[in-house]
C-alpha cells in the first residue's frame, strides 16, 4: 500500500500539478481550504502534508495557513507538515517552523526538490510512529529505545537515569551484542546534552595511524594529501557526547591523548600546535578485561580510573529472565505489520522453547 499524502492548496491547477508529480509514489488526497484539510486529515491520517500558507477565504493573509497548520498538528503531533509560500512571504519561515512545520518551500517549487523532501519526511515520520507504537505496545517495558521487563535490565534503566543527571565519564561493560551503544545513546538522550550531537566510533575498526586523525582531526598540509583542515570526532561532539566503543583496543599513544582531554578538556589536531577547547562528555565501552590490560601494560591505570567514574554492566539476554519472549513478541508484531499481517502469535511450544 502506498502511504497517504495530503496536498492543501486553494489553486486547483497547482493541486493537479502536484498530484500528477507525486501520484506514482503516494496515494494523493486533496483539500482546498482549512475546513476540508482538517476533515480530510481526520479521515485518512496522512503522515505528511504539503500545505499552502495562503488559503482562502484570505489568500493574501497567512493567518489561515498557520491556523490550518496548528489544527493539523493538534490532531497528530508527529505529522510532518511542509509549508509552501511565495518568495515575498519568506520572512514567515521562522514563524511557520516555530509553529511546528517540518520544512518550508518557496513557490514556484521545484518538483525534484519536493520529491526528495517528501520522501525524507515520510522516512522520519514512519520511524517516529514506529517508535511510538513500540512504546505503546511495550507499555512500561521500554526506555529510550531499549526494551525489557526483567529485573536485570530494569536495574540498567535505573543506572542510566541516575548517571544521565551528571556529566561524569561512564564505562559500559558487557559482552558483544548486549546493547552498549544503545545504552550510551540512552544516557545521552536522558541528559542535558540531548539536543547536542551524539558521535560514536568503534576504536577497533580503524588502524592506529588513521584513528588519531579520525578522532582529533588534522591541520592543512600536516601530511601528504591534507589539502584542507579537517575536524575530528572530538570537534564533532562539542556540546554533546562522544562514545568510544571497544576502548580496550585503544593504542597506548592515543590513551595519553585521551587522558589529556579528560584532564584539560582540550585537544590538539594532528599537525597542530594550538589547544582547542572542547565541551564533550565521554562514554566508553568494552567487552574486554581492562584490569587485566593494566596488569599486562596494554591499558593505562590512570586512564582507567578517569573513564570508570561510573560503571554500568549490560547483562546478556540469557540472564534476562522473560525478555526473550517480550522481544520475540514485539518483533513478530512489528514485522507482521510491515507485511500487512495482523493477529500473529507464537504457539505455546515455541514460547516454551
C-alpha positions in Angstrom: 0.0 0.0 0.0 1.2 3.5 -0.9 1.3 6.0 2.0 -1.3 8.8 2.0 -0.1 12.3 1.2 -2.4 15.3 1.7 -1.9 18.3 -0.5 -3.7 21.5 0.7 -3.9 24.4 -1.9 -6.7 26.7 -3.0 -5.3 26.8 -6.5 -6.8 23.8 -8.5 -4.1 24.0 -11.1 -1.4 23.6 -8.5 -3.2 20.8 -6.8 -3.4 19.0 -10.1 0.2 19.6 -11.0 1.4 18.3 -7.6 -0.8 15.3 -7.8 0.5 14.4 -11.2 4.1 14.8 -10.0 3.7 12.7 -6.8 0.9 10.2 -7.7 3.3 7.4 -8.6 4.7 7.1 -5.1 1.8 8.1 -2.9 -2.0 7.9 -2.5 -2.8 11.6 -3.0 -5.7 13.2 -1.2 -6.6 16.9 -1.9 -8.1 19.8 0.1 -8.7 23.4 -0.9 -9.2 25.2 2.4 -8.8 24.8 6.2 -12.1 23.0 6.8 -11.6 20.4 4.0 -8.0 20.0 5.1 -9.0 19.2 8.7 -11.8 16.9 7.7 -9.7 15.0 5.2 -6.8 14.7 7.7 -9.2 13.2 10.2 -10.3 10.6 7.7 -7.0 9.4 6.2 -4.5 10.4 8.9 -1.6 11.1 6.5 2.0 11.1 7.8 3.0 14.0 5.5 1.1 17.1 4.4 2.0 19.8 1.8 0.3 22.9 3.0 -0.1 26.2 1.1 0.1 29.1 3.7 -2.1 31.4 1.6 -5.6 29.8 1.8 -9.0 31.2 1.1 -11.0 33.0 2.3 -8.0 35.2 3.0 -5.4 34.3 0.2 -3.3 37.4 0.9 -3.1 36.7 4.6 -1.0 33.9 6.2 -3.2 33.5 9.3 -5.4 30.9 7.6 -2.5 28.7 6.6 -0.9 29.0 10.1 -4.2 28.2 11.7 -4.5 25.1 9.5 -1.0 24.1 10.5 -1.9 24.3 14.2 -5.2 22.4 13.8 -3.5 19.5 11.9 -0.7 19.2 14.5 -3.2 19.3 17.3 -4.8 16.2 15.6 -1.4 14.4 15.2 1.8 16.0 16.6 4.0 13.5 14.7 2.7 14.5 11.3 5.3 16.2 9.0 3.8 19.3 7.5 5.7 21.0 4.8 4.5 24.6 4.3 4.6 26.4 0.9 4.6 30.1 0.4 5.6 32.8 -2.2 9.0 34.4 -2.2 7.7 37.6 -0.8 6.5 35.6 2.3 9.8 34.0 3.1 10.1 36.1 6.2 7.3 33.9 7.6 9.5 30.9 7.5 10.7 31.1 11.1 7.1 31.7 12.3 5.9 28.6 10.5 8.8 26.4 11.7 8.3 27.7 15.2 4.6 26.7 15.0 5.7 23.1 14.2 6.2 23.0 10.4 8.6 20.3 9.3 10.1 22.3 6.5 9.5 25.3 4.1 9.3 25.6 0.4 9.1 28.7 -1.8 6.9 28.9 -4.9 7.3 28.1 -7.7 8.5 24.8 -6.2 11.0 22.5 -7.9 9.4 19.1 -8.4 12.6 17.2 -7.7 13.1 19.1 -4.5 9.6 18.4 -3.4 10.0 14.7 -4.1 13.2 14.5 -2.1 11.8 16.5 0.8 8.5 14.5 0.9 10.4 11.2 0.8 12.6 12.2 3.7 9.6 13.5 5.7 7.9 10.1 5.2 11.0 8.3 6.4 11.4 10.4 9.5 7.6 10.2 10.3 7.5 6.4 9.9 10.4 6.0 12.3 8.7 8.2 14.9 5.4 6.5 14.5 7.0 3.0 14.8 8.8 4.1 18.0 5.6 5.4 19.5 3.8 2.2 18.6 6.7 0.2 20.2 6.4 2.3 23.4 2.6 1.7 23.5 2.9 -2.0 22.8 5.5 -2.5 25.5 3.9 -0.1 28.0 6.4 0.5 30.7 8.8 -2.1 29.3 10.8 0.3 27.0 13.3 3.0 27.8 14.9 5.3 25.1 14.7 2.5 22.5 15.9 -0.2 24.9 13.4 -3.0 25.7 13.0 -5.3 28.6 11.0 -6.0 31.8 13.4 -8.3 33.7 14.9 -7.1 37.0 18.3 -7.2 35.4 17.5 -4.7 32.5 15.4 -2.5 34.8 18.5 -2.1 37.0 20.3 -0.9 33.9 17.5 1.6 33.1 17.7 2.9 36.7 21.5 3.3 36.4 21.1 5.2 33.1 18.6 7.6 34.6 20.9 8.3 37.6 24.1 8.8 35.6 22.3 10.9 33.0 21.8 13.6 35.6 25.6 14.0 35.9 28.3 14.8 33.4 30.7 12.2 34.7 32.5 9.8 32.3 30.8 6.4 32.0 32.3 3.0 31.3 29.8 0.5 29.8 30.8 -3.2 30.3 29.2 -6.2 28.7 29.6 -8.9 26.1 29.2 -8.2 22.4 25.6 -7.6 21.4 24.4 -6.6 24.9 23.4 -3.1 23.7 26.3 -1.0 24.9 25.8 1.6 22.1 22.1 1.7 22.8 22.8 2.3 26.5 25.2 5.1 25.5 22.6 6.7 23.3 20.0 6.4 26.2 22.4 8.2 28.6 22.8 11.0 26.0 19.1 11.3 25.3 18.3 11.4 29.0 20.9 14.1 29.8 21.0 17.9 29.4 23.2 17.3 26.3 20.3 15.6 24.4 20.0 18.5 22.0 23.7 18.2 21.2 25.4 15.7 18.9 25.9 12.0 19.7 29.1 10.9 18.0 30.1 7.2 18.1 33.3 5.5 16.9 34.5 1.9 17.1 38.1 2.1 18.1 38.9 -1.4 17.0 37.7 -0.9 13.4 40.3 1.8 12.4 44.1 1.4 12.2 46.1 3.4 14.7 47.6 5.7 12.1 44.1 6.7 10.9 42.4 6.7 14.3 44.4 9.6 15.6 43.3 11.8 12.6 39.8 10.4 12.8 39.4 11.4 16.5 41.4 14.6 16.7 41.3 15.9 13.1 44.2 17.4 11.2 45.6 20.7 10.1 46.1 21.7 6.4 49.4 20.3 5.0 50.0 18.2 8.1 50.7 15.2 5.9 50.7 14.4 2.1 47.3 14.9 0.7 46.0 17.1 3.6 44.7 19.9 1.4 42.4 21.3 4.0 41.8 21.4 7.7 39.6 18.6 8.9 37.6 18.4 12.2 37.8 15.1 14.1 35.2 13.3 16.2 36.0 15.3 19.3 35.2 18.5 17.4 32.0 17.0 16.1 30.9 16.0 19.6 31.3 19.5 21.0 28.3 20.3 23.1 27.2 16.7 23.1 28.5 13.2 23.8 31.4 11.2 22.3 31.0 7.4 22.5 34.2 5.4 22.2 33.4 1.7 21.6 35.9 -1.1 22.2 38.1 1.2 24.3 40.2 -1.8 25.3 41.7 -1.7 21.8 42.8 1.9 22.2 46.6 2.2 21.4 48.8 3.5 24.2 49.8 6.7 22.4 46.1 7.6 22.0 45.4 6.7 25.6 47.8 9.5 26.6 45.9 12.0 24.3 42.5 10.8 25.7 43.8 11.2 29.3 44.9 14.8 28.4 41.5 15.6 27.1 39.8 14.3 30.2 42.1 16.4 32.4 42.1 19.6 30.3 39.0 19.4 28.1 41.2 20.4 25.1 42.7 18.7 22.1 45.4 19.4 19.5 44.7 18.4 15.9 47.2 16.2 14.1 49.9 18.6 12.8 48.6 21.4 15.1 50.2 23.3 18.0 47.3 25.2 19.4 45.0 23.7 22.0 41.3 23.6 21.1 38.7 23.7 23.9 36.0 21.0 23.6 32.9 20.6 25.7 32.0 16.9 25.3 31.0 14.1 27.6 32.9 10.8 27.1 31.2 7.5 27.3 33.3 4.4 26.7 32.5 0.7 26.3 34.4 -2.6 26.2 33.9 -6.3 26.4 37.5 -7.0 27.4 39.0 -7.1 30.9 40.6 -3.6 31.4 42.1 -4.6 34.7 44.0 -7.4 33.1 45.1 -4.8 30.5 46.5 -2.7 33.3 48.4 -5.7 34.6 50.0 -6.6 31.3 50.7 -3.0 30.3 48.2 -2.6 27.4 45.9 -0.2 29.3 46.9 2.8 31.5 45.8 2.6 35.1 45.3 6.4 35.4 43.1 6.4 32.3 41.0 3.5 33.6 40.1 5.4 36.7 39.3 8.6 34.7 37.0 6.6 32.4 35.4 4.4 35.0 34.0 7.1 37.3 30.7 5.3 36.8 30.4 1.7 35.5 27.2 0.2 34.1 27.2 -3.5 33.3 24.9 -4.7 30.4 23.7 -8.3 31.1 23.5 -10.8 28.2 20.0 -11.8 27.1 20.4 -15.3 28.6 20.4 -13.7 32.0 17.4 -11.5 31.4 14.5 -13.8 32.5 11.4 -13.2 30.4 12.8 -10.7 28.0 13.3 -13.2 25.2 9.6 -13.7 25.0 8.9 -10.0 25.2 11.4 -9.1 22.4 10.1 -12.0 20.3 6.5 -10.8 20.5 7.5 -7.2 19.7 9.4 -8.2 16.6 6.7 -10.6 15.5 4.1 -7.7 15.6 6.5 -5.3 14.0 7.4 -7.4 11.0 3.8 -8.7 10.8 2.6 -5.2 10.5 5.1 -4.4 7.7 3.8 -7.4 5.8 0.2 -6.4 6.4 -0.4 -9.5 8.6 -2.2 -8.8 11.9 -3.1 -11.1 14.8 0.1 -13.2 14.6 1.2 -15.1 17.7 3.6 -17.7 18.8 2.2 -21.1 19.8 2.9 -22.3 23.3 5.5 -24.8 22.3 7.5 -22.1 20.5 7.3 -19.9 23.6 8.4 -22.7 25.8 11.4 -23.4 23.6 
